[in-house]
Amino acid sequence: MNTISRGAPLLRFLRFPLVWLAIGVITVGALSTFVGAGTIPTILAVVTTLAAYGLVMRFVARRPMPELALRHALRDALIGAAIGAGFLAVSVGIITLLGGYRFTFDPTATVRALPGILAILVGGAVTEELLFRGLALQAIEKLGGSWIALGATAVLFGLIHAANPAATLWSSIAIAVEAGGLLGAAFLWRRSLWLVFALHATWNGLEQALGIPVSGHADPGVLIATVQGPAILTGGDFGLEASLVPMLVSLAITALLLVAAHRRGSLVPRTAARSHAMNEQPAASHPLSRQRAR
């Protein structure tokens, strides 16, 4: 028996989606602990988590990574940023018109707030998207298809935010729907991590800049937000994510993205998922890779 034959069972084991998912989560998760420890550690954490993700996908999962292709990275990032900014503007605008928010400018706050905004804007978005859309969604999708993967990662995204300050059962449900569902749908549409990096980062960064708590974390912003009215409208101490308004706005955007993903042919049916779980096609012949190249 040659070396390749002896190593075949191990390679098949490592390529099983739940195995490379676990290895990726442990590796990327460990490196992500440096996010928020300062601007330089955050930048280093982003670089190392991206590298770790790439190593796991290439040498453990042994699958191509069209989700990190550079060809349309800038375009996808701009699309994601536009969706994130629009989502935030509509949600905050409605709440403000209903009397829930009032903003004042603090000229001394900008410099103080920039390091924290950078950490939230870049570090948190990149590491969370690598874990949830890069690893978890794609691994679960291999076994159960896109719909199960979307639902499972949305629920997990809500659960992981249950430990945040001021979190409640409602805030976890809201996060699962408006963030887990929207970000998952956005990824399924373009199959681009650059898009969800930018969408997630723009939402969080602008929210903090406005002085609104980001998922329970009340850090300095460029503006000072005064909150008044019922928590179901404003989100209360948890912040905008616990408001009913962005949940409803996100449901509309998510539906549009899923329709677009279906028309694009980016959704993997459950019946086809398991056939790819153990035998990833080469990048040139994989149907989703061909779709991304268009």
C-alpha positions as CSV (number, residue, x, y, z in Angstrom):
1,M,0.0,0.0,0.0
2,N,1.5,3.3,-1.0
3,T,1.6,6.5,1.0
4,I,-1.4,8.1,-0.8
5,S,-3.6,5.0,-0.2
6,R,-2.7,4.9,3.5
7,G,-3.5,8.6,3.9
8,A,-6.8,8.4,2.0
9,P,-9.1,7.6,5.0
10,L,-7.6,10.6,6.9
11,L,-8.1,12.9,4.0
12,R,-11.7,11.8,3.6
13,F,-12.2,12.4,7.3
14,L,-10.7,15.9,7.2
15,R,-12.8,16.8,4.1
16,F,-16.1,15.9,5.9
17,P,-17.8,19.3,6.4
18,L,-18.4,19.1,10.1
19,V,-14.7,18.2,10.6
20,W,-13.2,21.2,8.7
21,L,-15.9,23.4,10.3
22,A,-14.8,22.4,13.8
23,I,-11.1,22.9,12.9
24,G,-11.9,26.3,11.3
25,V,-14.0,27.5,14.2
26,I,-11.3,26.6,16.7
27,T,-8.5,28.3,14.7
28,V,-10.3,31.4,13.5
29,G,-12.2,31.8,16.9
30,A,-8.9,31.7,18.8
31,L,-7.3,34.3,16.7
32,S,-10.4,36.5,16.8
33,T,-9.9,37.1,20.5
34,F,-7.4,39.8,19.6
35,V,-10.1,41.9,17.9
36,G,-10.9,45.0,20.0
37,A,-7.6,44.9,21.9
38,G,-6.4,48.0,20.0
39,T,-6.1,49.2,16.4
40,I,-2.9,47.3,15.6
41,P,-3.9,44.0,17.3
42,T,-7.2,44.2,15.5
43,I,-5.5,44.6,12.1
44,L,-3.2,41.7,12.9
45,A,-6.2,39.6,14.0
46,V,-7.9,40.3,10.7
47,V,-4.9,39.3,8.6
48,T,-4.2,36.2,10.7
49,T,-7.9,35.0,10.7
50,L,-8.1,35.4,6.9
51,A,-4.9,33.4,6.6
52,A,-6.1,30.8,9.0
53,Y,-9.4,30.5,7.1
54,G,-7.5,30.1,3.8
55,L,-5.2,27.4,5.3
56,V,-8.1,25.4,6.6
57,M,-10.0,25.5,3.4
58,R,-7.0,24.7,1.2
59,F,-5.2,22.0,3.3
60,V,-8.0,20.5,5.4
61,A,-11.3,20.9,3.5
62,R,-9.3,20.9,0.2
63,R,-11.9,23.0,-1.6
64,P,-11.6,26.1,-3.8
65,M,-12.4,29.5,-2.2
66,P,-14.4,31.5,-4.8
67,E,-15.9,33.4,-1.8
68,L,-12.6,35.2,-1.4
69,A,-11.8,35.7,-5.1
70,L,-10.3,39.1,-5.7
71,R,-11.7,39.6,-9.2
72,H,-14.9,41.2,-8.0
73,A,-13.9,42.0,-4.4
74,L,-14.1,45.7,-4.7
75,R,-17.5,45.7,-6.5
76,D,-18.9,43.2,-4.0
77,A,-17.6,45.2,-1.1
78,L,-19.2,48.4,-2.4
79,I,-22.5,46.6,-2.9
80,G,-22.4,45.3,0.6
81,A,-21.5,48.7,2.0
82,A,-24.5,50.2,0.1
83,I,-26.9,47.6,1.5
84,G,-25.6,48.1,5.0
85,A,-25.8,51.9,4.8
86,G,-29.2,51.8,3.3
87,F,-30.5,49.3,5.9
88,L,-29.2,51.5,8.7
89,A,-30.4,54.8,7.2
90,V,-34.0,53.5,6.7
91,S,-34.1,51.8,10.1
92,V,-32.7,54.8,12.1
93,G,-34.7,57.2,10.0
94,I,-38.0,55.5,10.8
95,I,-37.3,55.4,14.5
96,T,-36.2,59.0,14.5
97,L,-39.4,60.1,12.7
98,L,-41.4,58.2,15.3
99,G,-39.6,60.1,18.1
100,G,-37.4,57.3,19.4
101,Y,-34.0,58.8,18.6
102,R,-32.5,62.3,18.9
103,F,-28.9,63.1,18.0
104,T,-26.5,65.8,19.1
105,F,-23.0,66.3,17.8
106,D,-20.0,66.1,20.2
107,P,-17.0,67.8,18.5
108,T,-14.5,66.2,20.9
109,A,-15.8,62.7,20.5
110,T,-14.6,61.9,16.9
111,V,-10.9,61.3,17.7
112,R,-11.8,59.4,20.9
113,A,-14.3,57.2,19.0
114,L,-12.2,56.3,15.9
115,P,-10.1,53.4,17.4
116,G,-13.2,51.7,18.7
117,I,-15.1,52.3,15.5
118,L,-12.2,50.8,13.5
119,A,-12.2,47.7,15.7
120,I,-15.9,47.2,15.3
121,L,-15.9,48.2,11.6
122,V,-13.2,45.8,10.5
123,G,-12.3,43.3,13.1
124,G,-15.6,42.1,14.4
125,A,-17.2,42.0,11.0
126,V,-14.5,40.0,9.3
127,T,-14.1,37.4,12.1
128,E,-17.8,36.9,12.6
129,E,-18.4,36.5,8.8
130,L,-15.5,34.0,8.5
131,L,-17.0,31.9,11.3
132,F,-20.7,32.1,10.3
133,R,-20.9,32.6,6.6
134,G,-17.5,31.4,5.5
135,L,-17.3,28.2,7.7
136,A,-20.7,27.4,9.2
137,L,-23.0,28.2,6.4
138,Q,-20.9,26.5,3.7
139,A,-20.3,23.4,5.8
140,I,-23.9,22.9,6.8
141,E,-25.0,23.7,3.2
142,K,-22.8,20.7,2.1
143,L,-25.0,18.4,4.2
144,G,-28.5,20.0,4.1
145,G,-28.6,22.6,1.3
146,S,-28.9,26.3,1.4
147,W,-32.2,26.7,3.2
148,I,-31.2,24.6,6.2
149,A,-27.8,26.3,6.3
150,L,-29.4,29.7,6.3
151,G,-31.8,28.8,9.1
152,A,-29.2,27.1,11.2
153,T,-26.6,29.9,11.0
154,A,-29.2,32.5,11.7
155,V,-30.3,30.7,14.9
156,L,-26.6,30.3,15.9
157,F,-25.9,33.9,15.2
158,G,-28.8,34.9,17.5
159,L,-27.7,32.5,20.2
160,I,-24.1,33.7,20.3
161,H,-25.3,37.3,20.9
162,A,-27.4,36.1,23.9
163,A,-24.4,36.6,26.1
164,N,-24.0,40.3,25.1
165,P,-24.8,43.1,27.7
166,A,-28.5,43.9,28.0
167,A,-29.4,40.8,25.9
168,T,-32.9,39.3,26.2
169,L,-34.8,36.5,24.5
170,W,-36.3,39.1,22.1
171,S,-32.9,40.6,21.2
172,S,-31.6,37.1,20.3
173,I,-34.6,36.5,18.1
174,A,-34.2,39.9,16.5
175,I,-30.5,39.4,15.8
176,A,-31.2,35.9,14.3
177,V,-33.7,37.4,11.9
178,E,-32.3,40.7,11.0
179,A,-28.6,39.9,11.0
180,G,-28.3,36.2,10.7
181,G,-31.0,36.0,8.0
182,L,-29.9,39.1,6.1
183,L,-26.2,38.4,6.1
184,G,-26.8,34.7,5.1
185,A,-29.1,35.8,2.3
186,A,-26.5,38.3,1.1
187,F,-23.8,35.7,1.0
188,L,-26.0,33.2,-0.8
189,W,-26.8,35.8,-3.4
190,R,-23.3,36.7,-4.5
191,R,-21.3,33.9,-2.8
192,S,-18.8,36.7,-1.7
193,L,-17.3,37.1,1.7
194,W,-16.2,40.6,0.6
195,L,-19.9,41.6,0.3
196,V,-20.9,40.4,3.8
197,F,-17.7,41.8,5.4
198,A,-18.6,45.2,4.0
199,L,-22.3,45.0,4.8
200,H,-21.7,43.9,8.4
201,A,-18.9,46.4,9.0
202,T,-20.9,49.3,7.5
203,W,-23.9,48.5,9.7
204,N,-21.9,48.2,12.9
205,G,-19.5,51.1,12.2
206,L,-22.2,53.6,11.3
207,E,-24.4,52.5,14.2
208,Q,-21.5,53.1,16.7
209,A,-20.7,56.4,15.0
210,L,-24.3,57.6,15.6
211,G,-23.8,56.8,19.3
212,I,-26.3,53.9,19.4
213,P,-25.2,50.7,21.3
214,V,-24.1,48.0,19.0
215,S,-25.7,44.7,20.2
216,G,-25.5,45.8,23.8
217,H,-22.0,47.4,23.6
218,A,-22.3,51.2,24.3
219,D,-19.0,52.6,23.1
220,P,-18.2,56.3,22.2
221,G,-19.5,57.5,18.9
222,V,-19.2,60.7,16.8
223,L,-22.8,61.7,17.8
224,I,-24.6,61.3,21.1
225,A,-27.9,59.4,20.8
226,T,-30.8,60.2,23.2
227,V,-33.2,57.4,23.3
228,Q,-36.9,57.8,24.3
229,G,-40.0,55.7,23.9
230,P,-40.7,51.9,24.2
231,A,-37.9,49.4,23.8
232,I,-39.7,47.6,21.0
233,L,-39.3,50.8,19.0
234,T,-35.8,52.0,20.0
235,G,-34.2,48.7,21.0
236,G,-33.6,50.0,24.6
237,D,-30.2,49.4,26.2
238,F,-29.3,46.6,23.7
239,G,-29.4,49.1,20.8
240,L,-31.0,49.2,17.3
241,E,-30.8,45.5,16.8
242,A,-33.5,44.9,19.4
243,S,-36.0,47.2,17.7
244,L,-38.9,45.9,15.7
245,V,-38.2,48.4,12.9
246,P,-34.9,46.9,11.5
247,M,-36.4,43.4,11.9
248,L,-39.2,44.3,9.5
249,V,-36.9,46.2,7.2
250,S,-34.4,43.3,7.1
251,L,-37.2,40.8,6.3
252,A,-38.0,42.8,3.1
253,I,-34.3,43.0,2.1
254,T,-33.7,39.4,2.9
255,A,-36.7,38.3,0.7
256,L,-35.3,40.4,-2.2
257,L,-31.9,38.9,-1.8
258,L,-33.2,35.3,-1.7
259,V,-35.2,35.9,-4.8
260,A,-32.1,37.3,-6.5
261,A,-30.1,34.3,-5.3
262,H,-32.7,31.9,-6.7
263,R,-32.6,33.6,-10.1
264,R,-28.9,33.6,-10.1
265,G,-28.8,29.8,-9.4
266,S,-26.8,30.3,-6.2
267,L,-29.0,28.2,-3.9
268,V,-28.1,24.5,-3.3
269,P,-31.1,22.2,-3.0
270,R,-31.0,19.7,-0.2
271,T,-31.1,16.7,-2.6
272,A,-27.8,17.9,-4.2
273,A,-26.0,18.9,-1.0
274,R,-24.8,15.5,0.2
275,S,-23.4,14.6,-3.2
276,H,-20.8,17.4,-2.8
277,A,-20.1,16.9,0.9
278,M,-17.3,14.4,0.4
279,N,-16.2,15.1,-3.1
280,E,-15.6,18.8,-3.9
281,Q,-15.3,19.5,-7.6
282,P,-12.4,21.5,-8.9
283,A,-12.9,25.3,-9.0
284,A,-13.2,25.4,-12.8
285,S,-16.0,22.8,-13.0
286,H,-17.9,23.6,-9.8
287,P,-21.3,25.1,-10.7
288,L,-21.2,27.9,-8.1
289,S,-17.6,28.8,-9.2
290,R,-18.9,29.2,-12.7
291,Q,-21.8,31.3,-11.5
292,R,-19.4,33.6,-9.6
293,A,-17.3,34.1,-12.7
294,R,-20.1,35.6,-14.7
